[in-house]
């Protein structure tokens, strides 16, 4: 199978490490202009202002990949930690979707939200992560 993303702009939240970085690299190998965004380069998906700043220079977006995520095993039973994980994994994806919506619609683009096998059967040590994925 051949994939050609030449001329397309791809945004990957959580794209500076882990699965997100691998996704960003793969899109780059297939010709896309990739913007791998993460905490390392100023994108905090819990803060709308950092999202707007990160996306401000992009006139178009063809693909958004929401790969930003955190897991805090054992600690997620604390309400504050549970809320923080939900804010990154679930609300962060929604914030990114809302911020990219107009540009994605203009290009008839696509959004990919990265899930987890824990979304199917949960995890005792990671209830917020499981619920958010």
Buried (B, 14 or more C-beta within 10 A) or exposed (E): EEEEBEEBBBBBBBBBBBBBBEBBBBBBEBBBBBBBBBEEEEBBBEBEEBBEEBBEEEEEBBBBBBBBBBBBEEBBBEEEBBEBBBBBBBBBBEBBBEBBBEBBEEEEBEBEBBEBEBEEEEBEEBBBBBBBB
